[in-house]
Amino acid sequence: MADYSQYAISPAAEWAELQKTLPPPAVPPTATVFEIRDAFNASRAKSHREYYGTPDDVQVDEFTIPIPGGSSIPARLYRPTNTGKTPLPLYIRYHSGGWHLGNLESEAPYCAHLCSTFTKADPTGVGIAVLHPVYHPTPEHAFPTQPDESWAAFELFASEGSELAAKYGLDTKNVHLGGTSAGANLSIGVAVREMRRIQKLQQEQGPDAPKPTSRVKGLILTAPPTVHPDLFPYHLLANRESSSYVQNVDAPILPVSRVNDFVTMYVPNASEETKADERLSFLIIPDEQFDKDLWPPTTIHVSGLDPLRDEGLLFAEKLKRIGVETRVTIYEGFPHGFNLFPQLKESAKWREAKLEELRWLPASSSTFPITEEIYQRLIRYTRFSAAAYASDCPIPPAGATVVSYINNSTTDTQATLFRDDVGYDLILAFRGTSSVQDFSSDFNQTLVPFSGADGGCKNCTVHGGYFRQWNSISAVITQTMKSSIADYPTYTITVAGHSMGASLAVLAAQALHASFPEDNDRITAYTFGQPRTGNPSWAAYMDSLLAQPGKLFRVTHSNDGVPQVPSTEDGYWHHEVEYWANDPPSVKNTVRCEGDEPPDCNLSEPGYGLGNDGKGINAAHLYYFGISIGNPVDPGITSCSG
């Protein structure tokens, strides 16, 4: 059971100091909701204009968006003034305010600031456009007006052939959504509706039709309401008393009484059916009704003193459970809406996080930037994969210790178990093709039945040669790992390999996953130059086991030909998640790719080399991140000198 109460034990010192200086409300207690709304919008516009200023490198276009019923809503588009020929990624920002507050002017300073600062920091030099559609407010317009209007804005710009997108130079295949509070709720609602649209399309077209992808490429959410308060799943928490609705009942800015006021205006006299509507209460949608392949990478920011804290964190856990790449940032001791005070240092951190997340989200229709931390991990396990080619290893990478060499002389299959006592990591690295027996295995490409170590791989087949090699050492591997896992219960478990060793690594990863279920969270796999290893059913099985955020890294390099064989025409298919590295080696030149067989990454460059159909081993296969790996001409660190 979850317990997030530690994030609200006491107010953050910075917030406590600011709270002492805040003036009393500017409107009298007798003010109507409309007077309060007008005062809030004017105050927010003024304070944000004073803080953010008016950047001179942003152009603003204002227009209306047609909505259901024949009416329209106003919108503004913020674009860099110096736009090139490259279409601009689009960030649609739905504003906050309990579906009641907010207008064009209250959001203008931050939207312009976001466009300007992201464009200046964008390493690609392209920048971003920010769209702010202004949905009709409550109480004049109740649910589902706001989600329907938010969907209309998305449809207008994200649809292929969009005239407005073409007019303003926007990339319809690179659309992200986001917002705070009500804006986050509306963003999730659009993503759910897009998922349902595609699921319906798939049912109509049948299983053999190409699988479409979501037009929503990323979600950036702050303080998202994810369920009607009456339906909050208290059973998922350790106890009701530590829930954010109880713990933060009298929180500053947004106490529970105000949450109820906003919700009552949004869904007045709501029936149980309306409360559970999936345009409002996403948290209670059954996991099995989500499709991780149709849900975008998601970032979620929550505040410790926010009544909405727990539903945001529970929704993040839901996405992670499903297999969606999800980032969570928690502002301990800060209330809902603290970012409305831009002078706070914590607000600056929030703004910086937004910029970084926009860079993290897709850089194109199927590629995503990666962080420096992930890039360094890829280099680290390249070194261990290179070290696995050594017959002995006197100086392992990263100061690690060799625990065991594992070798079967009949198949000449070799692996090395390293232990890194500084990084608290057990690394099992498999050697790639190095001998006559290995080449024989490479060319034994008959697909053979495979049920998985847990028996859960239905209709699966795998590469016959690699499966034979794995079976020749699997028992020894399992026994060796059992001992080390027991001796080092806090260490991560990493499986790695290059080329043929990469295929052996993923076969090992699934076996360890089944053999040590209580340690699944510790298991990660990194493969480099991995050939296709099984059929589509096997790929889907691997995706379900390990293609969670940060669990499976299938790294390719430039036009490396080995990942392009054996052919898909022969029944083979890759699993996720591909990380494509290009030259010169850098974090900027390395991207994460969307899908099992992403066309915009390694497959976009023919991998001519030594192998089947003129594809296979080439220069790109023998160097990863500038490190020689499995290269007989340039041994590099294959004697473990790295």
C-alpha positions in Angstrom: 0.0 0.0 0.0 1.3 3.5 -0.9 2.0 6.1 1.7 3.1 9.6 0.4 2.6 11.4 3.7 6.3 12.0 4.2 6.2 14.7 1.5 4.0 17.0 3.7 5.5 16.5 7.2 6.2 20.3 7.3 6.2 23.3 4.9 9.4 23.9 3.0 11.4 26.7 4.6 11.3 28.8 1.4 7.5 28.5 1.2 7.1 29.3 4.9 9.1 32.5 4.5 7.2 33.6 1.4 3.9 32.9 3.1 4.7 35.5 5.8 5.0 38.2 3.1 1.8 37.4 1.1 -0.9 40.2 1.3 -4.5 39.3 2.2 -6.9 38.5 -0.6 -7.6 41.5 -2.8 -11.3 40.7 -3.1 -13.8 41.0 -0.3 -15.3 37.8 1.2 -18.7 38.7 -0.3 -17.3 38.7 -3.9 -19.0 36.5 -6.4 -17.1 33.7 -8.2 -17.1 35.9 -11.3 -15.6 38.8 -9.4 -13.0 36.5 -7.9 -12.2 35.1 -11.4 -11.8 38.6 -12.9 -9.5 39.7 -10.0 -7.4 36.5 -10.2 -6.9 36.8 -14.0 -5.9 40.4 -13.9 -3.6 39.9 -10.9 -1.9 36.9 -12.6 -1.5 38.7 -15.9 0.1 41.7 -14.1 2.5 39.8 -11.8 3.7 37.4 -14.6 4.1 40.3 -17.0 6.3 42.0 -14.5 8.4 38.9 -13.8 8.7 37.4 -17.3 8.6 40.5 -19.4 7.9 40.4 -23.1 10.5 38.6 -25.0 11.4 40.2 -28.4 12.2 36.8 -30.1 8.7 35.5 -30.0 5.9 36.3 -32.5 2.3 35.9 -31.4 -0.7 35.0 -33.6 -4.3 35.1 -32.4 -7.2 33.3 -33.9 -10.3 31.3 -33.0 -10.8 27.5 -33.0 -14.1 26.0 -34.1 -15.7 23.9 -31.4 -18.7 21.5 -31.3 -22.0 23.3 -31.6 -20.8 25.8 -34.1 -19.2 28.3 -31.7 -15.5 29.0 -31.3 -12.9 29.7 -28.6 -9.9 32.1 -28.7 -6.4 30.9 -29.0 -2.8 32.3 -29.3 0.2 30.7 -30.9 3.7 31.7 -29.7 6.5 31.0 -32.2 10.2 31.9 -32.5 10.7 35.0 -34.7 13.6 33.4 -36.5 12.0 30.2 -37.7 13.8 28.1 -40.4 12.4 25.7 -42.8 12.2 22.9 -40.3 8.6 22.4 -39.0 8.3 23.4 -35.3 7.3 20.9 -32.6 4.1 22.0 -31.0 3.4 22.2 -27.3 -0.3 22.7 -26.5 -0.7 24.2 -23.1 -4.1 24.0 -21.4 -4.3 26.5 -18.5 -4.9 25.9 -14.9 -7.5 27.4 -12.5 -10.1 24.7 -11.6 -11.7 24.9 -15.1 -12.9 28.3 -13.9 -9.9 30.7 -13.9 -7.5 31.8 -16.7 -7.7 33.7 -20.0 -5.5 34.8 -22.8 -3.8 37.5 -20.9 -3.2 35.6 -17.7 -1.2 32.9 -19.6 0.5 35.1 -22.2 3.7 36.0 -20.2 4.5 32.4 -19.3 3.7 31.0 -22.8 6.0 33.6 -24.5 8.7 32.9 -21.9 8.5 29.2 -22.5 8.7 29.6 -26.2 11.7 32.0 -25.9 13.7 30.1 -23.3 13.2 26.7 -24.9 14.2 28.0 -28.3 17.4 29.6 -27.0 18.4 26.4 -25.2 17.4 24.0 -28.0 20.6 22.3 -29.2 18.9 21.5 -32.6 18.3 25.2 -33.1 14.7 24.5 -34.2 12.8 25.7 -31.1 9.2 25.1 -30.3 5.8 26.7 -30.8 3.4 27.0 -27.8 -0.4 27.0 -28.4 -2.8 28.2 -25.7 -6.5 27.5 -26.4 -8.9 29.1 -24.0 -11.7 26.7 -23.2 -15.0 28.1 -21.9 -15.0 28.5 -18.1 -17.2 27.2 -15.3 -19.8 27.8 -13.9 -21.3 29.1 -17.2 -20.2 26.0 -19.0 -20.0 22.6 -17.2 -18.4 19.3 -18.0 -17.9 18.0 -20.7 -17.5 21.3 -22.4 -13.9 21.8 -21.5 -12.5 18.3 -22.5 -14.5 18.5 -25.7 -13.0 21.9 -26.6 -9.5 20.8 -25.6 -9.9 17.9 -28.0 -11.1 20.2 -30.8 -7.9 22.3 -30.4 -5.8 19.2 -30.5 -7.6 17.8 -33.6 -7.2 21.1 -35.5 -3.4 21.1 -35.2 -2.5 17.4 -34.9 -4.4 16.1 -37.8 -2.5 15.2 -40.9 -3.0 17.9 -43.5 -3.9 20.5 -41.0 -4.2 23.9 -42.8 -3.3 25.9 -39.7 -0.3 23.7 -38.9 0.9 24.2 -42.5 0.3 27.9 -42.3 2.3 28.4 -39.2 5.0 25.8 -40.0 4.1 23.3 -37.3 5.1 19.6 -37.2 1.8 17.6 -36.8 3.8 14.5 -36.0 5.5 16.2 -33.0 2.7 17.4 -30.7 3.0 17.5 -26.9 0.4 18.4 -24.3 0.6 19.8 -20.9 -0.6 22.0 -18.1 -1.1 22.5 -14.4 -4.0 21.2 -12.4 -7.1 21.5 -14.6 -4.8 21.9 -17.6 -3.1 18.7 -16.7 -6.5 17.0 -16.3 -7.5 18.2 -19.8 -4.2 17.0 -21.3 -4.7 13.5 -19.9 -8.2 13.5 -21.2 -7.0 14.3 -24.7 -4.5 11.4 -24.5 -7.1 9.0 -23.3 -9.4 10.1 -26.2 -6.6 9.6 -28.7 -5.9 6.2 -27.3 -9.5 5.2 -27.7 -9.7 6.6 -31.2 -6.8 4.3 -32.3 -8.1 1.3 -30.4 -11.4 1.6 -32.3 -9.6 2.0 -35.6 -7.6 -1.1 -34.9 -10.8 -3.1 -34.2 -12.3 -1.9 -37.4 -9.2 -2.6 -39.5 -8.3 -6.0 -37.9 -5.0 -7.4 -36.5 -3.1 -7.5 -39.8 -3.4 -3.7 -40.4 -0.3 -1.6 -39.6 -0.5 -0.4 -36.0 -0.9 3.4 -35.8 0.9 5.5 -33.2 -0.6 8.2 -31.0 -0.4 11.7 -32.3 0.3 12.8 -28.7 4.0 12.5 -28.4 4.4 13.6 -24.8 2.6 14.8 -21.7 4.0 17.3 -19.2 1.8 17.4 -16.2 1.8 19.4 -13.0 -0.5 18.6 -10.1 -2.9 16.6 -12.2 -6.5 15.9 -10.8 -7.0 12.3 -12.0 -10.2 11.2 -10.3 -13.4 12.7 -9.0 -12.9 13.2 -5.2 -15.9 11.0 -4.4 -14.2 8.1 -6.3 -10.7 8.4 -4.8 -9.3 4.9 -4.3 -8.4 5.1 -0.6 -7.8 1.3 -0.7 -4.6 1.8 -2.6 -3.1 3.8 0.3 -1.7 2.6 3.6 -4.5 4.4 5.4 -7.1 7.1 4.9 -5.6 9.3 7.6 -2.3 9.8 5.8 -3.9 10.5 2.4 -3.4 13.9 0.9 -7.1 14.8 1.1 -6.9 14.3 4.9 -3.3 15.4 5.6 -3.7 18.6 3.4 -7.3 19.4 4.2 -6.3 23.0 5.1 -3.4 23.4 2.8 -2.5 26.9 1.5 -3.7 28.1 -2.0 -5.8 25.0 -2.5 -7.5 23.5 0.6 -9.9 20.6 0.1 -12.9 23.0 0.5 -11.7 24.8 -2.6 -11.1 21.6 -4.5 -14.7 20.7 -3.8 -15.9 24.2 -5.0 -14.1 23.8 -8.3 -15.3 20.3 -8.8 -18.9 21.2 -8.0 -18.8 24.0 -10.6 -17.2 21.6 -13.1 -19.6 18.6 -12.6 -22.6 20.0 -10.8 -25.1 17.4 -9.4 -22.9 14.7 -11.0 -24.3 11.2 -11.3 -22.0 8.2 -10.5 -21.7 7.6 -14.2 -20.5 11.2 -14.8 -18.0 11.0 -11.9 -16.5 7.9 -13.5 -16.4 9.3 -17.0 -13.0 8.6 -18.5 -12.7 12.2 -19.6 -12.5 13.1 -15.8 -11.5 10.0 -13.7 -8.5 8.4 -15.5 -7.1 6.8 -12.3 -9.9 4.3 -12.1 -9.7 3.1 -15.7 -8.6 -0.5 -15.5 -5.0 -1.1 -16.4 -5.9 -3.6 -19.1 -7.8 -0.9 -21.0 -4.6 1.1 -21.5 -2.2 0.4 -24.3 1.3 1.4 -23.5 2.2 1.6 -27.2 -0.6 4.2 -27.5 0.3 6.3 -24.5 3.1 8.9 -24.7 6.0 9.4 -22.4 4.7 11.3 -19.4 6.2 13.6 -16.8 4.3 14.3 -13.6 5.1 17.0 -11.0 3.4 16.9 -7.6 3.6 19.0 -4.5 3.7 17.5 -1.0 1.2 19.9 0.6 -1.3 19.5 -2.3 -4.6 17.6 -1.7 -4.1 16.3 -5.3 -0.7 14.8 -4.4 -1.7 11.2 -4.0 -3.9 10.9 -7.1 -1.0 12.3 -9.2 1.5 9.9 -7.7 -1.0 7.0 -8.0 -1.5 7.8 -11.7 2.3 7.9 -12.2 2.5 4.4 -10.6 -0.3 3.2 -12.9 1.6 4.4 -16.0 4.8 2.7 -14.8 2.9 -0.5 -14.1 1.6 -0.5 -17.7 5.0 0.1 -19.1 4.8 3.8 -20.0 8.0 5.8 -19.7 7.2 8.1 -16.8 9.1 10.7 -14.8 8.0 12.0 -11.4 9.2 15.1 -9.6 8.0 15.8 -6.1 8.2 19.3 -4.4 8.3 18.3 -0.8 6.7 20.8 1.6 5.3 23.0 -1.2 1.6 23.6 -1.9 -0.5 23.3 -5.0 0.2 26.2 -7.4 3.5 27.3 -5.7 4.8 27.9 -9.3 2.4 30.8 -9.5 5.0 32.6 -7.5 7.9 32.8 -10.0 10.3 34.4 -7.6 10.6 31.2 -5.6 13.8 29.2 -6.2 11.6 26.1 -6.3 9.6 27.7 -9.1 12.8 28.2 -11.0 13.6 24.5 -10.6 10.1 23.7 -11.9 10.6 25.9 -15.0 14.0 24.4 -15.7 12.5 20.9 -15.4 9.9 21.9 -18.0 12.5 22.9 -20.4 14.5 19.7 -19.8 11.4 17.6 -20.3 10.5 19.3 -23.6 14.0 18.3 -24.7 13.5 14.7 -23.3 10.2 14.3 -25.3 10.4 13.3 -29.0 12.8 15.3 -31.1 10.9 14.0 -34.2 8.1 11.7 -35.0 9.8 8.7 -33.5 13.0 9.9 -31.7 13.5 11.2 -28.2 16.5 13.0 -26.7 18.2 11.2 -23.9 19.8 12.6 -20.7 23.5 12.8 -20.0 23.0 10.2 -17.2 21.6 7.7 -19.6 24.3 8.4 -22.1 27.0 7.7 -19.5 25.3 4.4 -18.7 25.4 3.4 -22.3 29.1 4.1 -22.4 29.7 2.2 -19.2 28.0 -1.0 -20.4 29.7 -0.7 -23.8 32.9 -1.1 -21.9 31.7 -4.2 -20.1 30.4 -5.7 -23.3 33.8 -5.1 -24.9 35.5 -6.6 -21.9 33.5 -9.8 -22.3 35.5 -10.6 -25.4 38.6 -11.2 -23.3 39.6 -14.7 -22.4 41.0 -13.3 -19.1 40.4 -9.9 -17.6 43.1 -8.6 -15.3 41.8 -5.0 -15.2 38.0 -4.9 -15.6 36.2 -1.7 -16.5 35.3 0.8 -13.8 37.4 -0.9 -11.2 35.1 -3.9 -11.1 36.0 -7.3 -9.9 35.7 -10.5 -12.0 33.5 -12.9 -10.1 33.3 -15.8 -12.5 34.1 -16.8 -16.1 31.4 -19.1 -17.6 32.3 -21.1 -20.8 30.9 -24.1 -22.6 33.7 -25.6 -24.7 31.3 -27.4 -27.1 29.4 -24.3 -28.2 32.2 -21.9 -27.3 29.7 -19.7 -25.5 31.3 -17.4 -23.0 30.1 -14.9 -20.3 31.8 -13.0 -17.5 30.2 -12.0 -14.2 31.7 -8.7 -12.9 31.0 -7.0 -9.5 31.2 -3.3 -9.1 31.4 -2.5 -5.4 31.4 1.3 -6.0 28.4 1.3 -8.3 26.7 -1.6 -6.3 26.2 -3.5 -9.6 26.4 -7.1 -10.7 27.2 -7.2 -14.4 26.8 -10.3 -16.5 28.4 -9.7 -19.9 28.2 -12.1 -22.9 30.9 -12.4 -25.6 30.0 -11.8 -29.2 31.0 -13.8 -32.3 34.7 -14.8 -32.0 35.1 -18.3 -33.2 34.1 -20.9 -35.9 31.5 -22.3 -33.5 30.1 -18.8 -33.1 29.8 -18.1 -36.8 28.1 -21.5 -37.2 25.6 -20.4 -34.6 25.1 -17.0 -36.3 24.1 -18.7 -39.5 21.8 -21.3 -37.9 18.8 -18.9 -38.4 16.0 -21.5 -38.2 13.4 -20.2 -35.8 12.7 -22.8 -33.1 9.9 -22.9 -30.5 10.4 -20.9 -27.4 8.1 -20.8 -24.4 10.2 -18.6 -22.1 11.6 -19.6 -18.7 8.2 -18.8 -17.1 6.2 -20.6 -19.9 4.5 -17.3 -20.7 5.8 -16.8 -24.3 2.9 -18.0 -26.5 3.4 -18.7 -30.2 7.1 -17.6 -29.8 10.1 -18.7 -31.8 13.7 -17.7 -31.5 17.0 -17.9 -33.4 18.0 -21.6 -33.4 21.8 -21.0 -33.1 21.5 -18.5 -30.3 19.0 -20.6 -28.4 21.3 -23.6 -28.5 24.2 -21.5 -27.2 22.1 -20.1 -24.4 20.9 -23.5 -23.4 24.5 -24.7 -23.2 25.3 -22.4 -20.3 21.9 -21.4 -18.9 22.0 -23.8 -15.9 25.5 -22.5 -14.8 24.5 -18.9 -15.4 21.4 -19.3 -13.1 23.3 -21.0 -10.4 26.2 -18.5 -10.5 23.7 -15.5 -10.4 21.7 -17.1 -7.6 24.8 -17.1 -5.4 25.8 -13.5 -6.2 22.2 -12.2 -5.9 21.9 -13.7 -2.5 25.3 -12.4 -1.4 24.7 -8.8 -2.6 20.9 -8.2 -2.1 21.2 -4.4 -2.7 23.1 -4.5 -5.9 21.5 -3.9 -9.3 21.6 -6.8 -11.8 22.8 -5.8 -15.3 23.0 -8.0 -18.3 24.9 -6.8 -21.3 26.4 -8.0 -24.6 27.5 -7.1 -28.1 26.4 -8.7 -31.4 25.7 -12.4 -30.8 26.4 -11.7 -27.1 23.5 -9.1 -27.2 21.1 -11.8 -28.2 22.4 -14.1 -25.5 22.0 -11.2 -23.0 18.3 -10.8 -23.7 17.7 -14.5 -23.5 19.5 -14.4 -20.1 17.5 -11.4 -19.0 14.2 -13.1 -19.5 15.5 -16.2 -17.7 16.7 -14.2 -14.7 13.4 -12.4 -14.7 11.6 -15.7 -14.3 14.1 -17.3 -11.9 14.3 -14.4 -9.5 10.8 -12.7 -9.5 11.4 -11.0 -6.3 14.4 -9.2 -7.8 12.8 -8.1 -11.1 13.1 -4.4 -10.2 16.9 -4.9 -10.0 17.3 -6.4 -13.5 18.3 -4.2 -16.5 19.6 -5.3 -19.9 21.9 -3.4 -22.3 22.6 -4.7 -25.8 24.8 -3.3 -28.5 24.5 -4.2 -32.2 22.0 -6.9 -31.4 20.7 -9.0 -34.4 17.0 -9.8 -34.5 16.6 -12.7 -32.1 13.0 -13.9 -32.4 9.6 -13.6 -34.0 7.0 -10.8 -33.3 5.4 -12.8 -30.5 8.8 -13.2 -28.8 9.4 -9.4 -29.3 6.1 -8.6 -27.7 6.9 -11.0 -24.8 10.2 -9.2 -24.2 8.5 -5.9 -24.4 6.0 -7.0 -21.7 8.9 -8.2 -19.4 11.5 -5.5 -19.7 10.6 -2.6 -22.0 9.7 -0.5 -19.1 11.4 2.9 -18.6 15.1 2.2 -18.0 14.8 -1.6 -18.1 15.9 -2.6 -21.6 18.3 -0.7 -23.8 18.8 -2.0 -27.4 21.6 0.2 -28.6 22.4 0.5 -32.3 25.1 2.6 -34.0 24.8 4.5 -37.2 24.3 2.0 -40.1 25.4 -1.0 -38.1 24.2 -3.9 -40.3 23.9 -6.6 -37.7 20.7 -5.2 -36.1 19.2 -5.4 -39.6 19.5 -9.2 -39.8 18.0 -11.7 -40.0 15.3 -10.2 -42.2 11.8 -9.5 -41.1 10.7 -11.4 -44.2 12.1 -14.5 -42.5 9.8 -14.0 -39.6 12.1 -12.1 -37.3 11.3 -8.9 -35.3 13.0 -6.6 -32.9 11.8 -5.8 -29.4 11.9 -2.3 -27.8 13.6 0.0 -26.8 16.2 1.1 -29.4 18.8 3.8 -28.6 20.5 5.0 -31.8 24.0 6.4 -31.5 25.5 8.5 -34.3 28.9 10.1 -34.8 30.7 11.9 -33.4 29.7 10.3 -30.1 27.7 12.6 -27.9 24.5 12.8 -25.9 23.1 15.1 -28.6 23.8 12.5 -31.3 22.1 9.7 -29.4 18.4 9.3 -29.3 15.8 6.9 -28.0 13.5 5.5 -30.7 9.8 4.7 -30.6 8.5 1.3 -31.5 9.9 -2.2 -32.1 11.2 -1.5 -35.6 11.4 2.3 -35.8 12.0 3.4 -39.4 13.7 6.7 -38.5 16.7 5.1 -36.6 19.1 2.3 -37.5 16.8 1.0 -40.2 16.9 4.4 -42.0 20.5 3.7 -43.1 21.2 0.4 -45.1 23.7 -1.6 -43.0 25.9 -2.9 -45.9 28.5 -5.4 -44.6 29.5 -9.0 -44.2 26.4 -11.1 -43.8 23.1 -12.1 -45.3 21.7 -10.1 -48.2 24.8 -7.9 -48.1 24.0 -6.6 -44.6 25.9 -7.4 -41.4 29.2 -6.7 -39.8 30.7 -3.3 -40.9 32.7 -0.5 -39.3 29.7 0.8 -37.4 29.3 -2.6 -35.8 32.8 -2.7 -34.4 32.8 0.7 -32.7 30.2 2.0 -30.2 30.7 5.5 -28.6 34.2 5.5 -30.0 35.0 2.2 -28.2 36.4 -0.7 -30.2 34.2 -3.7 -29.4 34.7 -7.2 -30.8 37.1 -5.8 -33.4 39.9 -8.3 -34.4 41.9 -5.5 -36.1 41.6 -3.0 -33.2 41.2 -5.0 -30.0 40.7 -1.8 -28.0 39.7 -2.7 -24.4 38.7 -6.3 -25.2 41.6 -7.3 -22.9 39.7 -5.5 -20.2 42.2 -2.6 -20.1 39.3 -0.1 -20.1 
